[in-house]
Amino acid sequence: MNQEIWRAVTPQYNEIQSVLNRFEEIESNEFMQTQPRLCNALEHFVSLFGISRVMMVNSPDNALYRKVIANKLTQIVGNKPIVASETLDPLEVFGRYKVMDDGSIEQHDGLLDKAHGGYLILSANFILSNPVSWLKLKSALLGEAVSSINVDSKAIGQSIQGRRYDLKIIIVGDRSQLAEIDYLDADIHTGLCLFGEIELEINLSAANTELYLGYLKWLVKEYQLPTLTHSAIDRLLVAGARYTEDQRYAPLCLMWHLALIQEAALVSKARNIEYQHIDQAIDQKLYRESYLPERALSDILDGQVIIETEGMQVGQVNGLTVIDVPGHPQSYGEPARISCVIHFGDGDVSDVERKAELAGNLHAKGMMIMQAFVSSALNLDEPLPYSASLVFEQSYCEVDGDSASLAELCCFVSALSEYPINQQIAVTGAVDQFGRVQAVGGLNEKIEGFYHVCKHQGLTGSQGVILPRSNLKHLALHKDVIESIKNGDFHLWPVSNVDEATPILLDKPFRGEDENSVITKIAERIENFERLEHPPTVLDKLKNLFRSH
């Protein structure tokens, strides 16, 4: 089983190996060749006439992407002026003038003048930083005369005439920036604007793999990088699978590739880049960014944060979380102890995080779905005679998402049935109202977070993580975790539904005819409670006595 899991969680590229073997023969493909939809949108934009004079491109907001868009535009339109700007200063865009002491006017042309008859490429930040300037820019695009900006408000030029411009503008920014521009002017998507976007991932089909390898060749040539060997490409593909969180995809991000390959070039001392150079570059980056994860781990090892990785406990389970700290470049995984206590009540399941306003709407939704599934599985005629309290222990910040709903469900039914949970196993996954386990995000970080705790507290050979089966294709784990899985020191249990998860975690079937099943045990507890709540009357006792004779 472990060998099968080991292969499943390690990106396999057997289907495209023949393409990878032909790397030296493949033609170089510039970045825009990997963007057929955007190229189509640019060609359409160039051919449009009328008021559609703006194109918004969803893209990382930096000069590298504006440069490749400008280069592609040059190929399409030929000798028309194309100006790519990195300025946020309206004076640079609209031009400026100053009235001299003798009444003469000193005028400096702006980017609108330079792009007249052609195209101007602007950062979305220009409009967001200067929202008032957008109205003026919009007027220029619609054929109205606009004047340059007076740099000295004390001296007003009487003879300054507005100019009319014939140009189109491409605004480049990420989705959140474009959304703010859309909010700024509702007209933007009602005929004035065309939309396109840079796609930062590519599916690794045979045809696309050849395109991706050609793109790597272009990167090496364009940015004067050392040659990539076959082994380096293998390592790059695995790193890309982790970056995209999907073994079937590779990233196309210029920044990601350049950062990684340039650091690998430093490791290789500018010689050909091999597997170990990429691997070492990744390890060095991880080391530089590991202070916060190590501090979190030390709190667990010191006992400041209680996480148990051995033994059995009723109503306590190891959930898995992903921590995002503002200002920190990487997310990291951390186990979280989830506990549940049961007391007599009216069937209410109290979500402590929600009541304390430390949980978001998605977490609340996951909790309600979990409760609905358990109630349906119990098939009760009356409300559950127990109330429960579920909480993330030692959690001091907001929890959101439904990825802990499987762990919360297991914790809940453990407390109801009084069956203990194996603390050597952590759980992640979302459940639906039918008990099916659904995919969640951040699996690599979550698994590695629990692995590190187990490793430092002592690997027992029985520790591991229950995860959604549909998440297997999203895994590209660190080499240490893969080696432990391969050796049988650490385990992964992919599951499709609750019935598969509980036998692993509680060593008991969830339901069925087995008298030891979780549902049967809960039903027995409810029946015993009802006997205590409604003791037999004297008449009931007499009836039972006569029946016995």
C-alpha positions as CSV (number, residue, x, y, z in Angstrom):
1,M,0.0,0.0,0.0
2,N,2.8,2.4,0.9
3,Q,4.5,1.9,-2.4
4,E,1.3,2.6,-4.2
5,I,0.7,5.8,-2.1
6,W,4.4,6.8,-2.6
7,R,3.9,6.8,-6.4
8,A,0.6,8.6,-6.2
9,V,2.0,11.5,-4.1
10,T,5.1,11.8,-6.3
11,P,4.4,13.5,-9.7
12,Q,4.8,10.9,-12.4
13,Y,5.6,12.0,-16.0
14,N,5.7,8.7,-17.8
15,E,3.0,9.8,-20.3
16,I,5.1,12.7,-21.5
17,Q,8.6,11.1,-21.1
18,S,9.0,10.8,-24.8
19,V,8.5,14.5,-25.2
20,L,10.9,15.3,-22.4
21,N,13.5,13.1,-24.0
22,R,13.4,15.3,-27.2
23,F,14.2,18.5,-25.3
24,E,17.3,19.3,-27.4
25,E,15.3,19.1,-30.6
26,I,12.4,21.3,-29.6
27,E,12.2,24.8,-31.0
28,S,12.3,27.9,-28.7
29,N,8.9,29.4,-27.9
30,E,8.7,32.9,-26.5
31,F,6.4,33.5,-23.6
32,M,3.4,34.9,-25.6
33,Q,3.3,31.6,-27.6
34,T,2.0,30.0,-24.5
35,Q,-0.8,32.6,-24.4
36,P,-3.0,31.8,-27.4
37,R,-6.1,33.4,-25.9
38,L,-4.3,36.7,-25.0
39,C,-2.7,36.8,-28.5
40,N,-6.2,36.4,-30.0
41,A,-7.5,39.2,-27.8
42,L,-4.6,41.5,-28.8
43,E,-5.2,40.9,-32.5
44,H,-8.9,41.6,-32.0
45,F,-8.2,44.8,-30.1
46,V,-5.9,46.1,-32.8
47,S,-8.5,45.5,-35.5
48,L,-11.4,47.1,-33.5
49,F,-12.5,50.7,-34.2
50,G,-15.0,53.1,-32.6
51,I,-15.1,53.6,-28.8
52,S,-13.5,50.3,-27.8
53,R,-10.1,51.8,-27.2
54,V,-9.2,50.2,-23.8
55,M,-8.0,46.7,-23.1
56,M,-7.7,45.4,-19.6
57,V,-5.2,42.5,-19.1
58,N,-5.3,40.4,-16.0
59,S,-1.7,39.8,-15.2
60,P,0.9,40.2,-12.4
61,D,1.6,43.9,-12.2
62,N,5.2,44.2,-13.1
63,A,7.5,45.4,-16.0
64,L,8.3,41.9,-17.2
65,Y,4.8,41.2,-18.3
66,R,4.2,44.7,-19.8
67,K,7.4,44.2,-21.8
68,V,6.3,40.8,-23.3
69,I,2.9,42.4,-24.2
70,A,4.6,45.3,-25.8
71,N,6.8,43.0,-27.9
72,K,3.8,41.0,-29.1
73,L,2.0,44.1,-29.9
74,T,5.0,45.3,-32.0
75,Q,4.8,42.0,-34.0
76,I,1.1,42.6,-34.7
77,V,1.0,46.3,-35.6
78,G,4.5,46.8,-37.1
79,N,5.8,50.4,-37.0
80,K,3.1,52.1,-35.0
81,P,4.3,53.7,-31.8
82,I,4.1,51.5,-28.7
83,V,4.9,53.0,-25.3
84,A,5.1,50.8,-22.2
85,S,5.1,53.0,-19.1
86,E,6.1,52.3,-15.5
87,T,5.2,55.7,-14.1
88,L,2.5,56.7,-11.6
89,D,3.0,60.4,-12.3
90,P,0.2,62.1,-14.3
91,L,2.7,64.8,-15.4
92,E,4.6,62.1,-17.3
93,V,1.4,60.7,-18.9
94,F,-0.4,64.0,-19.9
95,G,2.7,66.2,-20.3
96,R,3.4,69.4,-18.5
97,Y,3.9,73.1,-19.2
98,K,5.2,76.1,-17.3
99,V,4.6,79.8,-17.9
100,M,8.0,81.6,-17.8
101,D,8.5,85.1,-16.4
102,D,8.5,86.7,-19.9
103,G,5.0,85.1,-20.6
104,S,6.4,82.4,-22.9
105,I,5.4,78.8,-22.4
106,E,7.9,75.9,-21.8
107,Q,6.1,72.7,-22.8
108,H,7.1,69.0,-22.4
109,D,5.3,66.3,-24.2
110,G,3.8,63.4,-22.2
111,L,3.3,59.7,-23.0
112,L,0.1,60.5,-24.7
113,D,2.0,62.5,-27.3
114,K,4.6,59.8,-27.7
115,A,1.9,57.1,-28.2
116,H,-0.2,59.2,-30.5
117,G,-1.3,57.0,-33.5
118,G,-0.4,53.9,-31.5
119,Y,-0.7,52.2,-28.2
120,L,0.1,53.1,-24.5
121,I,0.6,50.3,-22.0
122,L,-0.1,51.4,-18.4
123,S,0.0,49.8,-15.0
124,A,-3.4,49.5,-13.3
125,N,-1.7,51.2,-10.3
126,F,-1.5,54.4,-12.3
127,I,-5.3,54.7,-12.4
128,L,-5.8,53.5,-8.8
129,S,-3.1,56.0,-7.6
130,N,-4.7,58.9,-9.7
131,P,-8.4,58.2,-10.0
132,V,-9.1,61.8,-11.0
133,S,-6.8,61.4,-14.0
134,W,-8.9,58.5,-15.3
135,L,-11.7,60.9,-16.3
136,K,-9.2,63.0,-18.3
137,L,-7.7,59.9,-19.9
138,K,-11.1,58.6,-20.8
139,S,-12.0,61.9,-22.5
140,A,-8.8,61.6,-24.5
141,L,-9.7,58.1,-25.6
142,L,-13.2,59.2,-26.7
143,G,-11.7,61.9,-28.9
144,E,-12.0,65.0,-26.7
145,A,-9.3,67.5,-26.5
146,V,-7.2,67.4,-23.3
147,S,-4.5,69.8,-22.2
148,S,-1.2,69.1,-20.5
149,I,-0.7,69.9,-16.8
150,N,0.4,73.2,-15.5
151,V,3.3,72.7,-13.0
152,D,3.0,76.2,-11.6
153,S,-0.6,77.0,-10.5
154,K,0.4,80.7,-9.8
155,A,1.0,81.4,-13.5
156,I,-1.8,80.4,-15.9
157,G,-1.1,80.1,-19.6
158,Q,-3.8,81.8,-21.6
159,S,-2.8,80.3,-25.0
160,I,-2.6,76.6,-24.0
161,Q,-4.8,74.6,-26.4
162,G,-6.1,71.1,-25.7
163,R,-4.9,68.3,-28.0
164,R,-6.8,65.5,-29.5
165,Y,-5.2,62.0,-29.6
166,D,-5.6,58.9,-31.6
167,L,-4.4,56.0,-29.5
168,K,-5.5,52.9,-27.6
169,I,-4.6,52.0,-24.1
170,I,-3.8,48.6,-22.5
171,I,-4.1,48.5,-18.7
172,V,-2.2,45.7,-17.0
173,G,-2.9,44.6,-13.5
174,D,-4.0,41.7,-11.3
175,R,-7.6,40.7,-10.8
176,S,-8.1,42.7,-7.6
177,Q,-6.7,45.9,-9.2
178,L,-9.0,45.5,-12.2
179,A,-11.9,45.0,-9.9
180,E,-11.2,48.3,-8.2
181,I,-11.0,50.0,-11.6
182,D,-14.3,48.4,-12.6
183,Y,-15.8,49.8,-9.3
184,L,-14.3,53.2,-10.2
185,D,-16.1,53.4,-13.6
186,A,-19.0,51.2,-14.5
187,D,-18.6,52.1,-18.1
188,I,-15.4,50.2,-18.4
189,H,-17.0,46.9,-19.4
190,T,-20.0,48.4,-21.3
191,G,-18.4,48.7,-24.7
192,L,-15.3,50.9,-23.9
193,C,-13.1,48.0,-22.9
194,L,-11.9,44.6,-24.1
195,F,-10.6,42.0,-21.7
196,G,-7.7,39.5,-21.9
197,E,-5.6,37.7,-19.4
198,I,-2.2,36.1,-19.0
199,E,-2.6,32.4,-18.0
200,L,0.0,31.4,-15.5
201,E,-0.4,27.6,-15.7
202,I,-0.4,25.1,-18.5
203,N,-1.8,21.6,-18.6
204,L,0.9,19.0,-19.3
205,S,-0.6,17.2,-22.3
206,A,1.9,16.0,-24.9
207,A,1.4,19.1,-27.1
208,N,1.5,21.5,-24.3
209,T,4.6,19.9,-22.8
210,E,6.5,20.6,-26.0
211,L,5.3,24.2,-25.8
212,Y,6.4,24.4,-22.2
213,L,9.9,23.0,-23.0
214,G,10.2,25.5,-25.8
215,Y,9.3,28.2,-23.3
216,L,12.1,27.1,-21.0
217,K,14.5,27.3,-23.9
218,W,13.4,30.8,-24.6
219,L,13.8,31.8,-21.0
220,V,17.4,30.5,-20.9
221,K,18.2,32.4,-24.1
222,E,16.3,35.6,-23.3
223,Y,17.7,36.1,-19.8
224,Q,21.2,34.6,-20.5
225,L,20.9,31.6,-18.1
226,P,22.9,28.4,-18.0
227,T,21.7,25.4,-20.0
228,L,19.1,23.2,-18.3
229,T,19.8,19.5,-18.4
230,H,17.2,16.7,-18.5
231,S,17.5,16.1,-14.8
232,A,17.0,19.8,-14.0
233,I,13.8,19.8,-16.0
234,D,12.6,16.8,-14.1
235,R,13.2,18.7,-10.8
236,L,11.6,21.8,-12.2
237,L,8.4,19.9,-13.2
238,V,8.1,18.6,-9.6
239,A,8.7,22.0,-8.2
240,G,6.1,23.4,-10.6
241,A,3.6,20.7,-9.5
242,R,3.9,21.9,-5.9
243,Y,3.6,25.6,-7.0
244,T,0.4,25.0,-9.0
245,E,-0.8,22.4,-6.4
246,D,-1.6,20.0,-9.3
247,Q,0.6,17.3,-10.8
248,R,-1.0,17.7,-14.2
249,Y,0.0,21.4,-14.5
250,A,3.2,23.4,-14.8
251,P,3.5,27.1,-14.0
252,L,4.2,29.7,-16.7
253,C,5.0,32.5,-14.3
254,L,8.1,34.4,-15.5
255,M,9.0,35.6,-12.0
256,W,8.8,32.2,-10.5
257,H,11.0,30.6,-13.2
258,L,13.6,33.4,-13.2
259,A,13.9,33.4,-9.4
260,L,14.4,29.6,-9.2
261,I,16.6,29.2,-12.2
262,Q,18.8,32.2,-11.4
263,E,19.4,30.8,-7.9
264,A,20.2,27.4,-9.3
265,A,22.7,29.1,-11.7
266,L,24.3,30.6,-8.6
267,V,24.6,27.2,-7.0
268,S,26.0,25.6,-10.2
269,K,28.5,28.4,-10.6
270,A,27.0,29.3,-14.0
271,R,27.7,25.9,-15.4
272,N,24.9,23.6,-16.8
273,I,22.1,23.3,-14.3
274,E,21.5,19.8,-12.9
275,Y,18.8,18.2,-10.7
276,Q,20.8,18.8,-7.5
277,H,21.3,22.5,-8.3
278,I,17.5,23.1,-8.6
279,D,17.0,21.0,-5.5
280,Q,19.6,22.9,-3.5
281,A,18.2,26.3,-4.6
282,I,14.7,25.2,-3.3
283,D,16.3,24.0,0.0
284,Q,18.1,27.3,0.5
285,K,14.9,29.2,-0.1
286,L,13.1,27.0,2.4
287,Y,15.9,27.5,5.0
288,R,15.8,31.3,4.6
289,E,12.0,31.3,5.2
290,S,11.8,28.7,8.0
291,Y,12.1,30.9,11.1
292,L,8.4,31.2,11.8
293,P,7.6,27.5,11.1
294,E,10.5,26.5,13.4
295,R,9.3,28.7,16.2
296,A,5.8,27.3,15.9
297,L,7.2,23.8,16.0
298,S,9.4,24.6,19.1
299,D,6.2,25.8,20.9
300,I,4.7,22.3,20.3
301,L,7.9,20.5,21.3
302,D,8.2,22.6,24.5
303,G,4.6,21.7,25.5
304,Q,3.4,25.3,25.1
305,V,1.0,24.1,22.5
306,I,-0.4,20.7,23.2
307,I,-0.3,18.3,20.2
308,E,-0.3,14.5,21.0
309,T,1.1,12.1,18.4
310,E,0.7,8.9,20.4
311,G,-2.0,7.2,22.4
312,M,-5.9,7.3,22.2
313,Q,-8.2,10.0,23.3
314,V,-12.0,10.3,23.3
315,G,-13.3,13.5,21.6
316,Q,-9.9,14.8,20.6
317,V,-8.4,14.8,17.1
318,N,-5.5,16.3,15.3
319,G,-6.8,18.6,12.6
320,L,-4.5,20.3,10.0
321,T,-4.3,24.0,9.3
322,V,-2.3,26.3,6.9
323,I,-0.9,29.5,8.5
324,D,-0.6,32.6,6.4
325,V,1.3,35.4,8.1
326,P,1.1,38.9,6.5
327,G,4.6,39.9,5.4
328,H,5.9,36.3,5.3
329,P,6.5,34.9,1.8
330,Q,5.3,31.3,2.4
331,S,2.4,29.5,4.0
332,Y,3.2,26.7,6.4
333,G,1.3,23.8,7.9
334,E,0.6,23.3,11.6
335,P,-1.5,20.7,13.4
336,A,-4.4,21.9,15.5
337,R,-6.0,20.0,18.4
338,I,-9.8,19.9,18.0
339,S,-11.8,18.7,21.0
340,C,-15.5,17.9,21.6
341,V,-17.3,17.4,24.9
342,I,-20.8,16.0,25.3
343,H,-23.4,16.8,27.9
344,F,-27.2,16.3,28.3
345,G,-29.1,18.8,26.2
346,D,-31.4,19.5,23.3
347,G,-29.2,18.4,20.4
348,D,-27.5,21.7,19.9
349,V,-23.8,21.5,18.6
350,S,-22.1,24.6,19.9
351,D,-19.3,25.9,17.6
352,V,-17.2,27.8,20.1
353,E,-15.1,29.5,17.4
354,R,-18.2,30.9,15.8
355,K,-19.7,32.1,19.0
356,A,-16.4,33.8,20.0
357,E,-16.4,35.4,16.5
358,L,-13.2,33.6,15.7
359,A,-14.6,31.7,12.7
360,G,-15.7,32.7,9.3
361,N,-18.8,31.9,7.3
362,L,-17.2,29.0,5.4
363,H,-16.2,27.3,8.7
364,A,-19.8,27.8,10.0
365,K,-21.2,26.3,6.8
366,G,-18.9,23.2,7.1
367,M,-20.1,22.7,10.7
368,M,-23.7,22.8,9.7
369,I,-23.2,20.3,6.9
370,M,-21.3,18.0,9.3
371,Q,-24.2,18.2,11.8
372,A,-26.8,17.5,9.1
373,F,-24.9,14.4,8.0
374,V,-24.6,13.0,11.5
375,S,-28.3,13.6,12.2
376,S,-29.2,11.9,9.0
377,A,-27.0,8.9,9.7
378,L,-28.5,8.5,13.2
379,N,-32.0,8.5,11.7
380,L,-33.6,9.8,14.9
381,D,-37.3,10.3,15.5
382,E,-36.6,13.0,18.1
383,P,-33.8,15.5,18.6
384,L,-30.5,14.2,19.9
385,P,-30.7,14.2,23.7
386,Y,-27.1,15.4,23.9
387,S,-25.5,18.8,23.3
388,A,-21.9,19.2,22.2
389,S,-19.2,21.8,22.3
390,L,-16.6,21.8,19.5
391,V,-13.5,23.9,19.7
392,F,-10.0,24.5,18.1
393,E,-7.9,24.3,21.3
394,Q,-5.2,27.1,21.7
395,S,-6.4,28.9,18.7
396,Y,-6.2,32.7,19.0
397,C,-6.9,33.9,15.5
398,E,-9.7,33.5,13.0
399,V,-10.4,30.1,11.6
400,D,-12.1,29.8,8.2
401,G,-12.8,27.2,5.5
402,D,-14.5,23.8,5.7
403,S,-11.3,21.7,5.4
404,A,-11.6,20.7,9.1
405,S,-15.2,19.4,8.8
406,L,-14.1,15.7,8.5
407,A,-11.9,16.1,11.6
408,E,-14.7,17.8,13.5
409,L,-17.2,15.1,12.5
410,C,-14.8,12.3,13.7
411,C,-14.3,14.2,16.9
412,F,-18.0,14.7,17.4
413,V,-18.9,11.0,16.9
414,S,-16.0,9.9,19.1
415,A,-17.4,12.0,21.9
416,L,-21.0,10.7,21.3
417,S,-19.9,7.0,21.0
418,E,-17.1,7.2,23.6
419,Y,-14.8,5.5,21.1
420,P,-11.2,6.9,21.4
421,I,-9.4,8.4,18.5
422,N,-5.9,7.4,17.5
423,Q,-3.7,10.4,18.1
424,Q,-1.0,9.2,15.8
425,I,-3.3,10.2,12.9
426,A,-4.2,13.7,11.7
427,V,-7.2,14.4,9.5
428,T,-8.1,16.9,6.8
429,G,-10.9,17.0,4.3
430,A,-14.4,18.5,3.9
431,V,-17.6,16.5,4.0
432,D,-20.9,16.9,2.3
433,Q,-24.4,16.1,3.6
434,F,-24.0,12.5,2.2
435,G,-20.7,11.8,4.0
436,R,-18.5,12.1,0.9
437,V,-15.1,13.5,1.6
438,Q,-14.2,16.5,-0.7
439,A,-10.9,18.0,-1.8
440,V,-9.3,20.9,0.2
441,G,-6.4,23.2,-0.3
442,G,-2.9,23.4,1.1
443,L,-2.3,19.7,1.4
444,N,1.4,19.7,1.0
445,E,1.9,22.2,3.8
446,K,-0.6,20.4,6.1
447,I,1.0,17.0,5.7
448,E,4.5,18.4,6.1
449,G,3.4,20.3,9.2
450,F,2.2,17.2,11.0
451,Y,5.1,15.1,9.7
452,H,7.6,17.5,11.3
453,V,5.8,17.3,14.7
454,C,5.8,13.5,14.5
455,K,9.4,13.4,13.5
456,H,10.6,15.6,16.4
457,Q,8.4,13.9,18.9
458,G,9.5,10.5,17.6
459,L,8.2,8.5,14.6
460,T,6.4,5.3,15.7
461,G,5.8,3.8,12.2
462,S,2.0,4.2,12.6
463,Q,1.6,7.9,12.2
464,G,0.2,9.6,9.2
465,V,-2.6,11.7,7.7
466,I,-6.1,10.9,6.5
467,L,-6.9,13.0,3.4
468,P,-9.4,13.2,0.6
469,R,-8.7,10.7,-2.2
470,S,-9.4,13.4,-4.8
471,N,-6.4,15.4,-3.4
472,L,-3.7,12.9,-4.3
473,K,-3.1,14.5,-7.6
474,H,-2.3,17.8,-5.8
475,L,0.6,16.4,-3.8
476,A,4.3,17.2,-4.4
477,L,5.7,16.6,-0.9
478,H,9.2,17.4,0.4
479,K,11.7,14.7,-0.3
480,D,12.1,13.9,3.5
481,V,8.3,13.1,3.7
482,I,8.4,11.0,0.6
483,E,11.3,9.0,1.9
484,S,9.5,8.3,5.2
485,I,6.4,7.2,3.3
486,K,8.5,5.0,1.1
487,N,10.2,3.4,4.1
488,G,6.9,2.9,6.0
489,D,7.7,5.4,8.8
490,F,4.9,7.7,7.9
491,H,1.6,7.0,6.1
492,L,-1.1,8.6,4.0
493,W,-4.7,7.2,4.0
494,P,-6.7,8.6,1.1
495,V,-10.5,8.2,1.7
496,S,-13.6,8.9,-0.3
497,N,-16.2,9.0,2.5
498,V,-16.7,8.9,6.2
499,D,-17.2,5.1,6.2
500,E,-13.6,4.8,5.1
501,A,-12.2,7.3,7.5
502,T,-13.6,6.1,10.9
503,P,-12.1,2.5,10.8
504,I,-8.7,4.1,10.4
505,L,-9.1,6.7,13.0
506,L,-11.4,5.0,15.6
507,D,-10.7,1.3,14.7
508,K,-14.5,0.9,14.4
509,P,-16.8,0.9,11.4
510,F,-19.0,3.9,11.1
511,R,-22.3,2.1,10.4
512,G,-23.7,-1.3,9.3
513,E,-24.8,-4.4,11.1
514,D,-21.7,-4.6,13.2
515,E,-22.8,-4.2,16.9
516,N,-19.5,-2.3,17.5
517,S,-20.2,0.3,14.8
518,V,-20.0,4.0,15.8
519,I,-23.7,4.6,14.9
520,T,-24.8,1.5,16.9
521,K,-22.9,2.6,19.9
522,I,-24.3,6.2,19.7
523,A,-27.8,4.7,19.4
524,E,-27.2,2.6,22.5
525,R,-26.1,5.6,24.5
526,I,-29.3,7.5,23.4
527,E,-31.5,4.6,24.4
528,N,-29.8,4.3,27.8
529,F,-30.2,8.0,28.3
530,E,-33.9,7.8,27.5
531,R,-34.3,5.0,30.0
532,L,-32.7,7.2,32.7
533,E,-34.8,10.2,31.6
534,H,-38.1,8.2,31.6
535,P,-37.8,5.5,34.3
536,P,-40.5,2.7,34.2
537,T,-43.6,3.3,36.2
538,V,-45.1,0.8,38.7
539,L,-47.6,-0.2,36.0
540,D,-44.8,-0.8,33.5
541,K,-43.0,-3.0,36.1
542,L,-46.2,-5.1,36.7
543,K,-46.7,-5.5,32.9
544,N,-43.1,-6.7,32.6
545,L,-43.6,-9.1,35.5
546,F,-46.7,-10.7,34.0
547,R,-44.9,-11.0,30.6
548,S,-42.0,-12.8,32.3
549,H,-44.5,-15.4,33.7
